[in-house]
Amino acid sequence: MERASNIHTYIKQTKSEALTVVALSCDAKTLDEAERAIEIDHSCVMTPGGPGMIIFTSGTTGRPKGALLPRCALLRTGIREPGSTALVYRPNHWIGGARDIIQSLLSGMKIHSLKTKVQDARAEDVLRAFRTTLITHVVFMPDVLRRMMFLLTGDRDLSTIPQEEKDLWQSYFRGLSMIRCSGGSLERSVRDFWMNLTGLPFDNFYSSTELGGLAIGGPSQIYVSPTFENSSYIGDNHTVESIFDKEGYYKTGDLANYINGEYIFAGRVATDCVQYAAFRFSTLAVEDGLTKLPYISEACVVAVPHKKLRQLCAAVVRLRPDTQITSNMTTLGLIRSDLEGTLPTYMMPTLLKLLKDEEELPSTVIGKPAKKEILRIYFGSVNGALVENYPPEVESCPVPKPGEATKPWDWDGRQFEH
């Protein structure tokens, strides 16, 4: 009753639409056998493209919108083999979690469901489920794979861990036929860990299956030919019109390269690109380069607005516990030096924030970095505004002037010139 009262008060204060109350009886008499009989009308066929479910967007890029999904979006799996068990741990108010539950039930699988948690607590529960139950089907989130790796290894290199210990870890995942990852891109070091440990193929998949309209060349936005026509946002026709092009293709907001018949994901248009002067590049490529460095365990790259160069490449990283930086070089200088030959100079981080041991990156409920919050908390940029002075704990380097040394390690430690 307390929760219902709070909801009623909130709706009243925000002047939302009036509530429609449906009375539910708690003491009604049970139906007798005749009344309880259920008949199935086999002539009634529901249209696959008709309304199936309303689910709300996350709200990370604007106000949440109620998206109307067709039934066919939830009915794409066949019957699974006897004894199959699906692990469901993702939030069920998010499409990934809702689809896990619905499709697992419709395909006849047993469901092992976990209470929704976040960060290390979620990874610990997932790992515990694999230790105690033979799981055959699961879709991992990048954050869960990353945290489970650290829980198992304790930041040790896989090559230094006894084979008996690795064999035990491998046995936890013996029911899987593939490591499937969705909800974001995973850095190569974490992917390689799971492939080497389990011996299983890795699938970091994109949720849409009928792709089209992408020109061959540089990174371009993915447009998808929809398999349904009745999708919409509740009460927001303008948004629906803006997300389809003139030929009816859906603008996914994802960037990709088309290489040798495959679409290589390059990030989100809005949050995963940096426009540094005339150069435009993916933050995922920078994050991949950073996490390959032996002393970095976690990295997130964002684009910080700049009045002259449009945006600067800014990194938030976590160093491994045993990392030691020499006194004559800043951490940013070391990173730029070590990235020489791996990334072009224009893609190297210009701003750096080091995470403390117990400090967690702001993230959504599914573990994606909340980049707007990261920009605000660590670099002082609110809603894309320019920053006059960066927080004191942010390391920075200047843009070289004509005649100055241009090697990345020569740009070390000096205050960036606005």
C-alpha positions, 0 to 999 in steps of 0.5 A: 500500500505504501508503494501504491500511495507513493505512485498516486502522490507522484502522478497527482503532483506531476499532473499526469493522466488520471489513473484507471483503477482495476479492482482485483478480488482477494476473497472471491469463490473459486469457479466450479469445474463447469465454469473453469473449462477453457476453450481454444478458438483455433480460428482466431489467429493473431497477426505476427506484426501486431502489437506485442509489448510496450517497453520503455527506452532507458532515458540515457539520451533523453526522456524515456519513450514507450516503444510498441514492439510487434509480436514477431519481435519476441517469437524467434526461437525454436524448441530447445533440446530436453534438459536445457536451462537458461540463466536470466539475470538481466533487468526485465524492464529492459528489452534484453531481460524481457526477451530472455524470459519470454523466449526461454519460456516459449522455447520450453527451457527451464529458467534459472532466474537471479535477482537484478543486481549491478556491478560486482554483486551481479557478476558474483551471482552469475558466477555462482549460478554457473558453479552450482547449476548446469547452464546451457543458454545465456547471453552475457553483458560485456560488464558481466564478462569483464567482472567475472574475469577479474573475480576468477583471476584476481588480476593475475595473468592467465598464463601464470595460473595453475592448469588445475585451477583453470580446468575447474573454471572451465568446468563451470561453463561446460554446458555452453556451446558458445560465449554470446555477448550482447548490449555493447562491444567487448575489449579484445583482451576480455574476449580472448580470456574467455575464448582461451579459458573455455575453448568456445567460439565467441559471438558479440552479436548485433540484435538486428538480422536484416541489414541493408542500405550501408554504403561500402567505404568509411564508417557509416550509420547502420540502417535496418530494413524493418520486418514489421510495420506497426512499431511506434513510440506511444504518444510521440509520432514526431520521433517515429518519423525522424528515425526512418529515412525516406526509403523506410529504413530504420536509423539504428544510431550505430556506426559500422564498417563494411569489410569483406562481407561483414559489418564491423561495429564501430560504436554509437553515433551520438556517444562513441565518436570523437570529432577532433578537428578534421578527424573523426574516430571511434572511441571503441578503437581507443578503448581497445588500444588502452586495455591492451596496455598491461597496466590498464584493467579498465578504460572508458573514452569520451569526447569532451567539447572544445572551442577550437578543436570541437572535441578532445579525446578524454580517457578514464582508466583504472590501473592494475594494483601493481602499476608503478609510474616513474617520477619523471613522467605522468601517467598520461605521458606513459600511456601516450608513449606506449600507444605509439605505433598502435594508434595515430597521434590524433586518436591518443587521449589528450585528457586523463582521469585515473579511477581510485581503487574502489571508484566505480564508473557511472553506468546504466542498469545493464552495465553500459558506461553512462557517458553523459555522467562521466563527462559531467563528473570527471571533466566538468562538461554538463549537457555538452557545454564547454569547460573553462577549467578541468578538475585538478585531478585531470591530466592534460597535454597541449596541442603541438605548435609549428616547430615543436616536437610532435612525438606523443611522449614529448607532449607530457604533463604540460597544461592544455592551452584553451 
